[in-house]
Every structure is written in C-alpha cells, then in structure tokens.
Amino acid sequence: MPRYHFRHADEGGGLWYIEAVPDRGELVAIKQAELTSAGRLHRYSWEHLEDEHGGLTDQAIDPEEDLLEIIPTEEFQRVWTQ
C-alpha cells in the first residue's frame, strides 16, 4: 500500500509530520509527529492514539486544503525515529 508523507508548520512554530495511506478515496493519517518550537517530540499512531499534548487526527487529510507540504519518506522516518 502506498504511503504519503507530509509536513505542516503551525502558528506556534511547531512542525507536524504525517504519514498517510489511501482509504476509500481519502488519505487517512496512520502516524503523526509534532515537533514543538521548544524541541519536544510527540508521536501518535494506532499504538498511542492520544495523550495530554494531543492525538492522531481522526479526519481525512486534504493536502491542498490543510496546506501540507509533501516530503520524502526519509525525512518523515528521521523525525519519527528521533
């Protein structure tokens, strides 16, 4: 199954990294990492859906509407495995 990787900068200076797969015509996030402006990393997946800092989105991903930048798989993996 193809996987797509995206990055998004939020208003607070944090970076969001998303791994998504197609499902019934939509892109669904299966992994999501937030690198805060303070350098903290929060990871979410089916193994860790949420915590006090946030959680894995339950909404379909729309790269154009959500202003997501396509990134290489290696960049996502580098952040995810920190």
N, C-alpha and C positions, 0 to 999 in steps of 0.2 A: 504494500500500500504506500503510495507517495506521501511524503511528509513535507510540509512547508514551514519555513521559519521566518519570523518577523521580529522587528524591534519597534518600540514606540517610546518617545520621550514624553513624560508628563509635565504638568505645570510646575511641580515642585523640584524639578531637576533630576528625578529618578528615571531609570530606563527599565522598560518592560520587554522581556524576551518571550516569545510564544512559539511553541511547536504545535501545528495543527494538521489534521487529516480531513479529507473529504468524507462527508457522510450525508447521503440522500440529497445531494446538490448544494450542501453548505459546508463551510470549513468549521471544524469543531476543535477547540483547544484541548490538547491532551497533556501538555506540560506548559507551565508558565513560571517565569522567574522575574522577580523585581529586584533590581539593584538600586537601592536608595541613594539619594545625594550624599548621605553620610557613609556610604560604602557597605551597608548591610545588605545581605542577600537573603531573600525569602523565596522558597521554591514550593510549587504546588503541582500536584498530579493526582491521579486516582489513588495513589498511596497516601497522600497528605492533601486532602481537599481544602482545608482552611485552618487558620489559627487566628490569634488576636490581631495580626497585621493585615490580613486579607484572605483571599482564596482564589481557587481556579474558577475562571468565568464559566457561567452556565449558558451563555449566549453564543450564538453563531458569530464567527469572525467575518467581517467585511473589510478587507484591506484598504479599499478606497475610502469608505465612509469613516473607518476608525483611524485613518492616517497612519497606516502601518507600512514600514519600510521592509522590503524583502532583504533578508541577509543570508549568507552562506551557512550551511549546516554546521561547519566547523566553528563559526562564531557562536552559534547557539550552544553547541557542546562545550566550548571553552567556559562560557558563563555557567552553564548548568552543573558542571563538574568542579567548580571552584570549591 
